[in-house]
Amino acid sequence: MTDTANPLDYSKTLYLPQTDFPMRAGLPAKEPEFVKRWGEMNLYRKLREDGKGRPLYVLHDGPPYANGNIHIGHALNKILKDVITRSFQMRGFDSNYVPGWDCHGLPIEWKIEEQYRAKGKDKDDVPINEFRKECREFAANWIKIQSVEFKRLGIEGDFDNPYTTMAFHAESRIAGELLKFAMSGQLYRGSKPVMWSVVERTALAEAEVEYQDYESDTIWVKFPVAGGTGDLGSAHVVIWTTTPWTIPGNRAVSYSPRIAYGLYEVETAENDFGPRPGEKLIFADALAEESAAKAKLTFRRIRAVSAGEFAAMTLAHPFKGLGGGYEFVVPMVAGDHVTDDAGTGFVHTAPSHGREDFDAWTAAARELEAKGISPAIPFTVDDAGFYTKDAPGFGPDREGGAARVIDDNGKKGDANKAVIDELIARGALFARGRLKHSYPHSWRSKKPVIFRNTPQWFVYMDKDLGDQTTLRSRALEAIDETRFVPAGGQNRLRAMIEDRPDWVLSRQRAWGVPICVFADENGNVLKDDAVNARILEAFEQEGADAWFAEGARERFLGEKANEPWVQVRDILDVWFDSGSTHVFTLEDRPDLKWPADVYLEGSDQHRGWFHSSLLESCGTRGRAPYNTLVTHGFTMDEEGRKMSKSLGNTVTPQDVIKDSGADILRLWVMTTDYWEDQRLGKNIIQTNIDAYRKLRNTIRWMLGTLAHDAGDEIVYADMPELEKLMLHRLAELDEVVRSSYDAFEFKRITRSLIDFMNVELSAFYFDIRKDALYCDAPSSIKRRASLQVVRHLFDRLVTWLAPMLPFTTEEAWLDQYPAAVSVHLEQFRDTPAEWKNEALAEKWRKVRDVRRAVTGALELERADKRIGSSLEAAPVVFVTDPELFAAVADLDMAEICITSAITIKNEPAPAGAFTTEEVKGVAVVPERASGTKCARSWRYTHDVGSDPAYPDVSARDAAALHELAKLGKLAF
């Protein structure tokens, strides 16, 4: 601000912002420096020392799988967890985050098998513990890689001492939990249909299955009535199924007493195969016409068929006599699962290939035995998807070898064709078709699975545990006692627990914790404390490999080695591993506690980790291992499509960090409705970059302004109203920030703080106070009070944002407080009660309404180029609203509206005055400011030149210059 008539450069006399905090963040280059700094100073250990003696707040980490680079879902998940632990650490807790990894299971085993196949090696030719060693090394390598990637996201935790499910101690504790189920009688060996992956040769749990569209062959099959009364003796019961390959496993047909059925006679038939005129068929009345259309025939209804007739009826298997088999009677059994929504109203029942089929068959077993019908369940399909000897005509006795349901690549085998061809040959096929529907696929191989009856190890869901509770009832009660965020998660988990079958624990694999029990030929488990102790001690010292070592049976059984106990070789479901993490982390680590305050994972974990942890803990401890469950959705592209390499729409955290920085990624997480599915892409990233720049520039301005802060403390009573208003807003925001961190509502925090910084600080408070902060004398109460408020604003905003933006806030904090160790060792500042002033806030809402009307009028003046700066204006403001006039009457509205002068009148405005619909009762007549422009502050006043020492500045500015001169701070 150099006046042409005076060579003095007044800009050098202003308290202009001074800071080395750059406008351009340079996050991709700067953030790794902070990661390195935090590592060298061991920030994690300092946090633990700082939090010593405080109450613990524990978020238990759901373990990611150690088999590849992290993806955007990992980033979302870890950032949310990091924000939670940091926010509680900065609010008076010791919030210790211990990262963990899931290390066992099929994906890693599959990778090693792939490496073997590439080298021409056969897994079965390699000693099992040598194979397991390679799996362990594979997982260990990826843990190291993922640790680096997580730390690059700004995640702070005990990465030097994480938990892993493959640690010897963890394996011993997992085995110990299994043995608790065994000793309490909850573990049993049973033969039930389970989801089986032919590709992976193992049973799968519901959590390991996803549903995809799949096209199935559909068939309608005639079962001849073998025993009935009257005109039903020559009829056929017609069933419909989408799994033709299960017909050899049929043992019954289910009906519903609630459905109306009829006997129909074929009148005309146009099909190449199937029913002929005169044949009698039984259908549900509601599905008869639809079924007839499928077979291209017409028929007439003869009469109704009652449930009592079905109960007395038996059928013959359509393959009777094939390969010398299928001579058994096929009974009709009542089933609650039968409906007349689709099909024929009858359900072909193959108890070895479906849960409902199994339940219906076993429920009727006692009654069937009384009728001389064997309740035995056949094993018609082996682990490779081939028919067995229990499927005569399709198994090993078939010419050309056994037919196959699914091959090693997950493709359909020849089983369906073989069955359909045989049905046609026997005149037993009513109709055929195709149906696209949702079908279970392995989550890992992405290939379809089958339901297959096979001996497995289960945990009872409904067995009385000796206290009139069951695992199911305990789990349901625990759900009622758990806080869910969002609340809808409670109903989702409850429905899964209510409907789930017994928990199948066994897997037919090699890499994992074994089902370390001994059993007799009937599946009865050896319950021997001494044997169990030897097992657990060996696992603690040597890991679970001890189970597979030479001589393990004799070592563990000891004096019982001569008894006919069989060593179980199956591997535990990895969900049991992860469901047991609460044991060897929360219970065993002194820096944690049980139960955890919170678990946070994706919404799919209602059937995964949340689910298995709940069952494991309820089965052994009677309650959930968590108090709160928080779930997040999944990340889609900008158009709402699932990200996939084939679509080319994936966004990786590595790319975002490389181009924009981790804090940009974290800001995106904090601004999403993470409870639902979120979207991410270039445009969304750019939106967050723009928001970040505004936020950063606000912090930068505060830092520059605070370079002139002498640390003065002005008592609250002596502060101007505007400063009191800002302190009131800080008090309000403090409540929002703390309550929202408690509620895990991070978007509410970011939205509130960003709006506050952009609208209330940059465009209002800072805009108004720049004149006083830059130009007032050093002793000015207004300037000193404003500096104090800016200091409060900086301290609170930066610490509030620190859990969310750890890199940026660390940089800003160390710029302001060079002697500080880290912003992350700070606590949220306490808020004095006197700051809350609702009456003042209400008054200033009215003041801002008047200001809005004035700035609206001046914007038009600038647009029409009648003025440049608002300081060239001296508007006349007519305020007829009595409340608005009372609010502004005692204030310097010229300062608040950033004009050189202003006149407030409590009278009607002249015609043509500016008004706005937003503010009633206020009108503005813009006028140019009179007087002379001050060379230092650029305000137009009538006292410029009143001080001969500084003839080109106002009296206020001249007084400031004199004071600066006395302090020796005046330099031109």
BELSUL-V775179 format. One record per residue. RES is the residue in one letter. D_LAST is the distance of its C-alpha to the last C-alpha in Angstrom with 1 decimal. Layout:
RES:D_LAST
RES:D_LAST
This chain:
M:11.4
T:10.3
D:12.8
T:14.9
A:15.2
N:11.6
P:9.2
L:6.1
D:5.6
Y:6.8
S:8.2
K:5.8
T:7.0
L:10.5
Y:13.2
L:14.1
P:17.1
Q:16.9
T:20.3
D:22.4
F:25.3
P:26.0
M:26.9
R:29.9
A:32.2
G:34.2
L:36.9
P:39.8
A:38.0
K:36.2
E:39.1
P:41.5
E:38.9
F:39.2
V:42.9
K:43.0
R:40.7
W:42.9
G:46.0
E:44.8
M:43.7
N:46.9
L:45.3
Y:48.7
R:50.0
K:46.9
L:47.5
R:51.1
E:50.2
D:47.6
G:50.3
K:53.1
G:55.0
R:53.8
P:56.4
L:57.0
Y:56.3
V:58.0
L:57.8
H:60.6
D:59.9
G:62.4
P:63.1
P:62.3
Y:64.8
A:64.1
N:65.0
G:62.1
N:58.4
I:56.8
H:56.7
I:54.8
G:57.2
H:56.4
A:52.7
L:53.1
N:55.3
K:53.3
I:50.0
L:51.7
K:53.2
D:49.9
V:48.1
I:50.9
T:51.0
R:47.2
S:47.0
F:49.8
Q:48.3
M:45.1
R:47.2
G:49.1
F:51.7
D:52.5
S:52.8
N:54.2
Y:54.6
V:57.4
P:57.8
G:61.3
W:63.3
D:66.7
C:68.5
H:72.2
G:74.0
L:75.1
P:71.9
I:71.4
E:75.2
W:75.3
K:72.6
I:74.5
E:77.7
E:76.0
Q:75.0
Y:78.7
R:80.1
A:77.8
K:79.3
G:82.8
K:83.1
D:84.8
K:83.2
D:86.7
D:87.4
V:84.5
P:84.9
I:83.1
N:80.9
E:79.8
F:78.8
R:77.0
K:75.1
E:73.7
C:72.7
R:70.9
E:69.0
F:68.1
A:66.6
A:64.8
N:63.0
W:61.8
I:60.6
K:58.3
I:57.0
Q:56.5
S:54.8
V:52.1
E:51.8
F:51.6
K:48.9
R:46.9
L:47.0
G:45.2
I:48.5
E:48.5
G:52.0
D:54.4
F:54.8
D:56.0
N:58.9
P:59.8
Y:63.2
T:65.6
T:69.0
M:70.4
A:69.4
F:72.7
H:71.9
A:71.2
E:74.4
S:76.4
R:74.9
I:75.6
A:79.1
G:79.4
E:78.5
L:81.1
L:83.7
K:82.9
F:83.9
A:87.0
M:88.1
S:87.7
G:89.9
Q:87.2
L:87.4
Y:90.4
R:91.6
G:92.6
S:93.5
K:91.5
P:90.1
V:86.5
M:84.0
W:84.7
S:82.6
V:85.1
V:82.3
E:81.0
R:84.4
T:83.2
A:83.3
L:80.1
A:78.8
E:77.6
A:74.0
E:74.6
V:75.8
E:74.1
Y:75.9
Q:75.8
D:77.9
Y:81.1
E:84.3
S:87.5
D:91.1
T:92.8
I:96.5
W:99.1
V:102.0
K:105.5
F:106.9
P:110.6
V:112.0
A:114.3
G:115.5
G:115.6
T:118.0
G:119.7
D:118.0
L:114.9
G:116.8
S:116.2
A:112.6
H:109.3
V:106.1
V:103.1
I:99.8
W:96.5
T:94.0
T:90.9
T:91.9
P:95.2
W:95.1
T:95.7
I:99.2
P:100.9
G:99.3
N:100.7
R:102.7
A:102.7
V:101.8
S:99.9
Y:100.5
S:99.3
P:101.7
R:99.3
I:99.6
A:102.5
Y:104.4
G:107.1
L:109.8
Y:109.6
E:112.0
V:110.9
E:112.4
T:110.8
A:108.7
E:107.0
N:105.3
D:106.2
F:106.5
G:106.6
P:108.8
R:111.9
P:113.7
G:115.6
E:113.2
K:112.1
L:108.5
I:106.7
F:103.2
A:101.0
D:101.9
A:98.2
L:97.8
A:101.2
E:100.6
E:97.3
S:99.1
A:102.0
A:99.6
K:98.1
A:101.6
K:102.7
L:105.6
T:107.0
F:108.8
R:110.4
R:109.9
I:113.1
R:112.2
A:109.6
V:109.3
S:108.7
A:106.7
G:110.0
E:111.4
F:108.3
A:108.7
A:112.3
M:111.4
T:110.9
L:109.8
A:110.4
H:107.6
P:107.4
F:107.6
K:110.8
G:112.8
L:110.1
G:110.3
G:112.7
G:110.0
Y:108.8
E:112.1
F:110.5
V:110.6
V:107.3
P:107.1
M:105.4
V:102.9
A:101.0
G:97.2
D:94.4
H:92.2
V:94.5
T:93.4
D:94.6
D:91.1
A:91.8
G:94.6
T:98.1
G:97.9
F:99.0
V:96.9
H:98.2
T:97.8
A:97.1
P:96.2
S:94.8
H:92.3
G:90.5
R:89.5
E:91.2
D:94.3
F:94.4
D:94.0
A:96.8
W:99.1
T:98.6
A:98.9
A:102.3
A:103.4
R:105.7
E:107.5
L:107.8
E:109.3
A:111.9
K:112.9
G:113.2
I:110.1
S:108.1
P:104.4
A:103.4
I:100.2
P:100.3
F:97.7
T:98.0
V:94.8
D:93.5
D:90.0
A:89.9
G:90.8
F:94.5
Y:97.4
T:99.5
K:103.3
D:102.7
A:102.3
P:105.7
G:105.8
F:102.1
G:101.6
P:102.8
D:106.3
R:105.0
E:106.0
G:103.0
G:101.4
A:99.5
A:97.4
R:93.7
V:91.4
I:88.0
D:87.4
D:85.0
N:82.4
G:82.6
K:84.7
K:87.8
G:90.9
D:94.5
A:95.4
N:94.9
K:97.0
A:99.7
V:100.0
I:100.0
D:102.5
E:104.9
L:104.5
I:105.5
A:108.4
R:109.6
G:109.2
A:106.8
L:103.7
F:103.3
A:100.2
R:97.0
G:93.5
R:89.8
L:87.0
K:83.3
H:82.0
S:79.5
Y:80.8
P:79.6
H:78.0
S:76.7
W:73.0
R:72.7
S:75.2
K:74.8
K:78.6
P:81.2
V:82.9
I:86.4
F:88.0
R:90.3
N:92.5
T:91.9
P:92.2
Q:88.8
W:87.4
F:86.3
V:84.9
Y:86.8
M:84.8
D:87.6
K:89.4
D:89.8
L:87.7
G:89.9
D:87.9
Q:88.8
T:85.6
T:85.1
L:82.2
R:81.7
S:81.9
R:79.5
A:77.0
L:77.3
E:76.8
A:73.7
I:72.3
D:72.7
E:70.8
T:67.8
R:64.7
F:64.1
V:60.7
P:61.4
A:64.5
G:66.6
G:66.9
Q:69.4
N:72.0
R:71.5
L:72.1
R:74.9
A:76.8
M:76.6
I:78.0
E:80.7
D:82.0
R:81.6
P:84.6
D:85.1
W:82.3
V:83.4
L:81.9
S:83.6
R:82.3
Q:84.4
R:81.7
A:80.8
W:77.2
G:76.5
V:77.9
P:81.7
I:83.8
C:85.0
V:88.3
F:91.9
A:94.4
D:98.1
E:99.6
N:99.3
G:95.6
N:95.9
V:93.0
L:93.7
K:92.2
D:92.1
D:89.3
A:90.1
V:89.8
N:86.5
A:85.1
R:86.0
I:84.3
L:81.1
E:80.9
A:81.5
F:78.7
E:76.3
Q:77.0
E:77.7
G:76.4
A:78.6
D:79.9
A:82.4
W:84.3
F:85.1
A:85.8
E:89.4
G:91.5
A:89.2
R:92.0
E:94.0
R:91.0
F:90.0
L:93.4
G:94.8
E:98.3
K:98.3
A:97.9
N:101.7
E:101.4
P:100.9
W:97.3
V:95.3
Q:91.7
V:89.6
R:87.5
D:85.4
I:81.6
L:79.7
D:77.9
V:74.2
W:73.4
F:75.3
D:73.0
S:69.8
G:71.5
S:71.9
T:68.3
H:67.9
V:70.5
F:68.9
T:65.3
L:65.1
E:68.2
D:67.9
R:64.2
P:63.2
D:59.6
L:61.0
K:63.4
W:66.3
P:66.4
A:63.0
D:60.8
V:60.3
Y:61.5
L:59.6
E:61.0
G:61.8
S:64.4
D:67.0
Q:67.2
H:69.2
R:72.0
G:70.5
W:68.6
F:68.5
H:72.2
S:73.4
S:71.3
L:72.8
L:76.3
E:76.0
S:74.5
C:76.9
G:79.8
T:78.9
R:76.8
G:77.8
R:74.3
A:71.3
P:68.8
Y:65.9
N:64.9
T:62.8
L:63.1
V:60.1
T:60.8
H:58.7
G:59.9
F:59.7
T:57.2
M:58.3
D:56.7
E:54.8
E:58.1
G:59.7
R:61.9
K:62.6
M:60.7
S:62.9
K:62.8
S:65.4
L:63.3
G:60.2
N:58.1
T:57.2
V:53.7
T:53.2
P:50.7
Q:50.1
D:49.0
V:46.7
I:45.0
K:44.8
D:43.2
S:41.1
G:41.3
A:43.4
D:41.1
I:41.7
L:45.4
R:45.1
L:43.2
W:46.1
V:48.6
M:46.7
T:46.7
T:50.4
D:53.5
Y:54.6
W:57.8
E:59.0
D:58.9
Q:55.5
R:54.4
L:52.0
G:51.1
K:48.3
N:47.4
I:47.4
I:45.3
Q:42.8
T:42.7
N:41.9
I:39.1
D:37.6
A:37.9
Y:36.4
R:33.3
K:32.6
L:33.3
R:31.1
N:28.1
T:28.6
I:28.6
R:25.6
W:23.6
M:24.8
L:23.9
G:20.3
T:20.1
L:21.9
A:19.3
H:17.8
D:21.3
A:22.0
G:25.7
D:26.3
E:29.7
I:30.3
V:34.0
Y:35.5
A:36.6
D:33.1
M:31.7
P:31.3
E:34.1
L:32.1
E:31.4
K:35.0
L:36.0
M:34.2
L:35.9
H:39.2
R:38.7
L:38.1
A:41.3
E:43.2
L:41.9
D:42.8
E:46.4
V:46.4
V:45.0
R:47.4
S:50.5
S:49.8
Y:49.5
D:52.8
A:54.4
F:53.0
E:51.5
F:48.4
K:47.9
R:47.5
I:44.7
T:42.8
R:43.4
S:42.3
L:39.1
I:38.1
D:38.8
F:36.8
M:33.8
N:33.9
V:35.2
E:34.2
L:30.9
S:29.2
A:30.7
F:30.8
Y:29.2
F:26.0
D:25.8
I:26.1
R:23.8
K:20.8
D:19.5
A:20.0
L:18.9
Y:15.6
C:14.9
D:17.1
A:16.3
P:17.1
S:20.5
S:21.5
I:25.0
K:24.8
R:21.7
R:23.4
A:26.7
S:25.5
L:24.0
Q:27.4
V:29.2
V:27.3
R:28.2
H:31.8
L:31.7
F:30.5
D:33.1
R:35.9
L:35.3
V:34.9
T:37.9
W:40.0
L:39.3
A:39.7
P:43.5
M:43.1
L:40.1
P:40.2
F:38.1
T:35.1
T:35.1
E:35.4
E:32.3
A:30.3
W:31.6
L:30.9
D:27.3
Q:26.9
Y:29.2
P:29.2
A:31.8
A:34.2
V:37.4
S:37.8
V:37.3
H:41.1
L:41.8
E:40.1
Q:42.1
F:41.5
R:39.7
D:42.0
T:41.4
P:41.7
A:44.5
E:42.4
W:40.1
K:43.0
N:43.0
E:45.2
A:45.2
L:41.4
A:41.6
E:44.2
K:42.2
W:39.2
R:41.6
K:42.3
V:38.6
R:37.9
D:40.9
V:39.5
R:36.1
R:38.0
A:39.6
V:36.4
T:34.7
G:37.9
A:37.8
L:34.2
E:35.0
L:37.6
E:35.2
R:32.8
A:35.8
D:37.0
K:33.6
R:33.6
I:30.2
G:27.6
S:25.6
S:27.4
L:24.8
E:26.4
A:29.6
A:31.1
P:34.5
V:37.5
V:39.3
F:43.0
V:44.2
T:48.0
D:48.5
P:48.6
E:47.4
L:44.3
F:43.6
A:44.0
A:41.5
V:38.6
A:39.5
D:37.3
L:34.3
D:31.1
M:32.3
A:29.3
E:27.1
I:29.9
C:30.5
I:26.7
T:27.3
S:25.7
A:29.0
I:32.5
T:35.9
I:38.5
K:42.1
N:45.3
E:47.5
P:48.9
A:46.7
P:47.6
A:49.3
G:47.1
A:44.5
F:43.2
T:45.0
T:45.5
E:48.6
E:46.6
V:45.6
K:48.4
G:47.9
V:44.4
A:43.6
V:40.4
V:39.8
P:36.4
E:34.7
R:31.4
A:28.7
S:28.5
G:25.7
T:22.2
K:19.8
C:16.7
A:13.6
R:12.2
S:15.5
W:17.6
R:20.5
Y:22.7
T:23.3
H:24.9
D:22.5
V:19.5
G:18.8
S:20.7
D:18.0
P:17.5
A:14.2
Y:12.8
P:15.6
D:14.8
V:14.6
S:17.7
A:18.8
R:18.3
D:14.7
A:14.2
A:16.2
A:14.1
L:10.9
H:13.2
E:14.6
L:11.6
A:10.9
K:14.6
L:14.4
G:11.8
K:9.9
L:6.8
A:3.8
F:0.0
